[in-house]
């Protein structure tokens, strides 16, 4: 009997020792890095990847050993369905615990992209495609979804004008709709209560303000001139003169080659503000805050015309006679067309 007790005690002791050693091994595996050389590793977890597939990727990239153990531990901790798809920036000195936490929190790599003021939806779509975020056609298709447009309270048949120019940080693989949503939310954030109150005071719809601001954005890159350009538009609209804006005509020409001709100015299209009075159907680009403010707070002038001085600025005139003299001075003497005739 005594001998039996001794044997059982030894077996129990061995089991305890085994459990302790196993526990220490599990603890060491989970909390200690595979490689302490700080070797950077980029990992992309595809959408729909299983836990076992993700663990296999981690082992293949050399940031963990024993993918089966990693996956089993994640299941025991209830994290098997918590790992998020995306691009991750790891390093080989991270422990499996740190890696699992990062994957479950979705701490994906964010890539910076700057959308310049005055870009059209097509230009933004091309930019995003070049940066690898989404295809151009996917972005354009999303920008034309009527339900998407109305959900944000906008008018028109596309999101032209409302994709606010700014610097953004996006994760690779983000759905195109989420990318556009971020730009629309930025527009709502910038175009806040104060500007909306001024819009109401001016008696204009948001679509009108954004359309005018898009034209101002295309007509000048000078922030100081924007309120003056806006004043010309306001004055012309008030007296019933056509706006005669080259950028609107260009926007309405499919496949424009960069050479605006008199034939273009005589060809009817909804955006030809030489032939059509009033504003075009919608924005012709995505304006920045300065252009939006210029429309809401235009300069108080009697100007009805302006002409380029060929140095990035314009000369403004209240009468056609003065304007013709300015055209003679700054355009015709240089062998150039007077352009829009403003």
C-alpha positions in Angstrom: 0.0 0.0 0.0 2.8 2.4 1.0 4.6 1.6 -2.3 1.4 2.3 -4.3 1.0 5.7 -2.6 4.7 6.5 -3.4 4.2 5.6 -7.0 1.0 7.7 -7.2 2.8 10.6 -5.6 5.6 10.4 -8.1 3.1 10.3 -11.0 1.2 13.3 -9.5 4.4 15.2 -9.1 5.4 14.4 -12.6 2.0 15.6 -13.9 2.4 18.8 -11.9 5.8 19.4 -13.3 4.6 18.7 -16.8 1.7 21.1 -16.4 4.1 23.7 -15.1 6.6 23.2 -17.9 3.7 23.3 -20.4 2.3 26.5 -18.9 5.7 28.1 -18.9 6.1 27.1 -22.6 2.7 28.5 -23.5 3.4 31.7 -21.6 6.8 32.0 -23.3 5.3 31.4 -26.7 2.5 33.9 -26.2 4.5 36.7 -24.7 8.0 36.3 -26.1 9.0 37.4 -29.6 10.0 34.9 -32.3 12.9 37.2 -33.4 14.2 40.2 -31.5 16.0 41.8 -34.4 13.2 44.3 -35.1 12.8 43.1 -38.7 9.9 45.0 -40.3 7.2 42.9 -41.9 4.2 44.1 -44.0 1.3 41.7 -43.9 -2.0 41.9 -45.8 -4.9 39.9 -44.3 -7.3 39.4 -47.2 -11.0 40.0 -46.7 -12.7 36.7 -45.6 -9.4 35.1 -44.5 -9.9 32.4 -41.8 -7.9 32.3 -38.6 -5.9 29.3 -39.8 -5.1 31.1 -43.0 -4.0 34.3 -41.1 -1.9 32.2 -38.8 -0.3 30.5 -41.8 0.6 33.9 -43.3 2.2 35.0 -40.0 4.3 31.9 -39.9 5.3 32.3 -43.6 6.4 35.9 -43.0 8.5 34.8 -40.0 6.8 36.7 -37.2 5.5 33.7 -35.3 6.4 30.0 -35.1 3.9 27.2 -34.9 0.8 28.6 -36.6 -1.3 25.8 -35.2 -0.5 26.8 -31.7 -1.2 30.5 -32.5 -4.6 29.6 -34.0 -5.5 27.3 -31.0 -4.6 30.0 -28.5 -6.7 32.6 -30.4 -9.7 30.2 -30.3 -9.3 29.5 -26.6 -9.3 33.3 -26.0 -12.4 33.7 -28.1 -10.6 35.8 -30.7 -11.0 33.5 -33.7 -13.7 35.7 -35.3 -12.2 39.1 -34.2 -9.3 39.4 -36.6 -9.9 42.2 -39.2 -8.8 42.3 -42.8 -6.3 44.9 -44.0 -2.7 45.8 -44.3 -0.6 45.6 -41.1 2.9 46.9 -40.3 4.5 44.3 -38.0 8.0 43.5 -36.8 9.7 40.3 -35.9 10.3 41.3 -32.3 6.5 41.5 -31.6 5.1 38.7 -29.4 2.2 36.6 -30.6 0.0 38.4 -28.0 0.9 41.8 -29.4 0.3 40.6 -32.9 -3.1 39.1 -32.0 -4.1 42.3 -30.3 -3.2 44.4 -33.2 -5.1 42.2 -35.7 -8.2 42.2 -33.5 -8.1 46.0 -33.0 -7.7 46.5 -36.7 -4.7 48.7 -36.4 -4.1 48.8 -40.2 -1.6 50.9 -42.1 -3.1 54.2 -43.2 -1.8 55.8 -46.4 -1.9 59.6 -46.9 -3.5 61.0 -50.0 -4.0 64.7 -50.8 -6.9 65.8 -53.0 -6.1 69.2 -54.4 -8.7 72.0 -54.6 -10.4 72.2 -58.0 -10.1 68.5 -58.9 -13.1 67.0 -60.6 -14.6 63.7 -59.5 -12.9 62.1 -62.5 -9.5 63.5 -61.5 -10.1 62.3 -57.9 -11.0 58.8 -59.2 -7.8 58.7 -61.3 -5.7 59.8 -58.3 -7.2 57.2 -56.0 -6.6 54.5 -58.6 -3.0 55.5 -59.1 -2.5 55.3 -55.3 -4.0 51.8 -55.3 -7.1 52.5 -53.2 -9.7 51.5 -55.8 -10.4 51.4 -59.5 -11.3 54.6 -61.3 -14.6 53.0 -62.5 -15.6 51.8 -59.1 -15.1 55.3 -57.7 -17.1 57.0 -60.5 -19.9 54.4 -60.2 -20.2 55.0 -56.5 -20.2 58.8 -57.0 -23.3 58.5 -59.3 -25.5 56.4 -57.0 -28.6 58.5 -56.5 -29.3 56.9 -53.1 -25.8 57.8 -51.9 -26.2 61.4 -53.0 -29.6 61.9 -51.4 -28.5 60.2 -48.2 -26.1 63.2 -47.6 -28.7 65.8 -48.6 -27.1 66.8 -51.9 -28.6 67.6 -55.3 -27.5 66.6 -58.7 -26.7 63.3 -60.4 -23.2 63.0 -59.0 -21.1 64.0 -56.0 -19.3 66.6 -58.0 -18.6 69.6 -55.8 -19.0 67.8 -52.5 -15.9 65.7 -52.3 -14.0 68.1 -50.1 -10.3 68.8 -51.1 -8.1 67.8 -48.1 -5.4 65.4 -46.9 -6.9 62.0 -46.0 -5.5 58.8 -44.5 -7.1 55.7 -45.9 -6.4 52.0 -45.4 -5.8 49.8 -48.5 -8.9 47.7 -49.3 -11.3 50.3 -47.9 -14.6 50.1 -50.0 -14.9 53.0 -52.5 -18.1 54.1 -50.8 -16.3 54.5 -47.5 -13.6 56.6 -49.2 -16.2 59.0 -50.7 -18.1 59.0 -47.4 -15.0 60.4 -45.6 -14.8 63.2 -48.1 -18.5 64.0 -47.8 -18.3 64.0 -44.0 -15.4 66.4 -44.3 -17.5 68.7 -46.4 -20.3 68.7 -43.8 -17.7 69.4 -41.1 -16.1 72.4 -42.9 -19.4 73.8 -44.3 -20.7 74.3 -40.8 -23.6 76.2 -39.1 -22.0 79.7 -39.6 -21.7 79.1 -43.4 -25.1 77.6 -43.7 -26.6 80.5 -41.9 -24.9 82.9 -44.3 -26.2 80.8 -47.2 -29.7 81.1 -45.9 -29.2 84.9 -45.4 -28.1 85.1 -49.1 -31.2 83.2 -50.1 -29.3 80.6 -52.0 -29.5 76.8 -52.1 -26.5 74.8 -51.2 -26.3 73.4 -54.8 -26.1 77.0 -56.1 -23.4 78.0 -53.6 -21.2 75.0 -54.4 -21.8 75.4 -58.2 -20.7 79.1 -58.0 -17.7 78.2 -55.8 -16.6 75.5 -58.3 -16.5 78.1 -61.0 -14.6 80.6 -58.8 -12.1 77.8 -58.0 -11.5 77.2 -61.7 -11.3 80.9 -62.6 -8.5 81.8 -60.3 -5.9 80.3 -58.0 -5.5 83.6 -56.1 -7.4 83.6 -52.7 -7.4 87.4 -52.7 -9.2 87.5 -56.1 -11.8 84.9 -55.3 -14.3 87.4 -53.7 -13.8 89.6 -56.7 -14.5 86.8 -59.2 -17.6 85.9 -57.1 -18.8 89.5 -57.2 -18.7 89.4 -61.1 -20.8 86.3 -61.1 -23.3 87.8 -58.6 -23.6 91.0 -60.6 -24.0 89.2 -63.9 -26.7 86.9 -62.4 -28.5 89.9 -61.0 -28.7 91.8 -64.3 -29.4 88.7 -66.4 -26.1 88.6 -68.2 -24.7 85.2 -69.2 -21.7 84.2 -67.1 -19.5 83.4 -70.1 -17.1 81.2 -68.2 -14.6 79.1 -70.2 -14.2 76.5 -67.4 -17.9 75.6 -67.6 -17.7 75.1 -71.3 -14.7 72.9 -71.0 -16.4 70.8 -68.3 -19.2 70.1 -70.8 -16.9 68.9 -73.5 -16.3 65.1 -73.5 -12.7 64.3 -74.1 -11.5 68.0 -74.1 -8.0 68.2 -75.6 -6.9 71.4 -73.9 -7.6 73.7 -76.8 -10.7 75.8 -76.4 -12.0 77.1 -79.7 -14.7 79.6 -80.8 -16.5 76.6 -82.2 -16.7 75.2 -78.7 -18.2 78.4 -77.5 -20.9 78.2 -80.1 -21.7 74.6 -79.6 -24.7 74.0 -77.3 -24.3 72.0 -74.1 -25.8 72.3 -70.7 -22.6 73.8 -69.3 -22.1 76.4 -72.0 -22.5 79.6 -70.1 -22.0 81.7 -73.3 -25.2 80.3 -74.7 -27.2 79.7 -71.5 -28.0 82.3 -68.9 -27.8 81.5 -65.2 -25.8 78.8 -63.5 -24.8 75.5 -65.1 -26.7 72.4 -63.9 -24.1 71.7 -61.2 -20.6 72.1 -59.9 -17.7 71.7 -62.4 -15.1 70.7 -59.8 -14.7 70.2 -56.0 -14.0 73.7 -54.5 -12.1 74.4 -51.3 -13.1 76.5 -48.4 -11.8 79.8 -49.7 -14.0 79.5 -52.9 -17.0 78.6 -50.8 -16.5 81.6 -48.5 -15.9 83.9 -51.6 -19.4 83.0 -52.8 -21.0 83.5 -49.4 -19.1 86.8 -48.8 -18.5 88.3 -52.3 -16.7 91.6 -52.6 -19.0 94.6 -53.0 -18.2 95.8 -56.5 -19.8 97.0 -59.7 -17.5 94.7 -61.8 -19.1 92.8 -64.7 -15.9 91.8 -66.5 -12.4 90.5 -65.9 -9.4 89.5 -68.1 -6.3 87.6 -67.3 -3.1 89.7 -66.9 -1.0 86.6 -67.7 0.6 86.6 -64.3 -1.9 84.6 -62.4 -4.1 87.6 -61.6 -6.9 89.5 -63.4 -7.9 93.0 -64.2 -11.6 93.8 -63.3 -13.8 96.3 -65.1 -17.3 97.6 -64.6 -18.0 98.5 -68.2 -17.5 96.8 -71.6 -15.5 99.8 -72.8 -12.9 99.4 -70.0 -12.9 95.7 -70.5 -12.1 96.0 -74.2 -9.2 98.2 -73.4 -7.9 95.6 -70.9 -8.3 92.8 -73.4 -6.3 94.9 -76.0 -3.6 95.5 -73.4 -3.2 92.0 -71.9 -4.4 89.6 -74.6 -4.6 90.8 -78.2 -1.2 92.5 -78.2 0.3 89.2 -77.1 -1.4 87.5 -80.0 -3.9 85.7 -77.7 -7.6 85.3 -77.8 -9.5 87.2 -75.2 -10.7 83.8 -73.9 -14.1 83.9 -72.3 -14.7 87.5 -73.2 -15.3 88.5 -69.6 
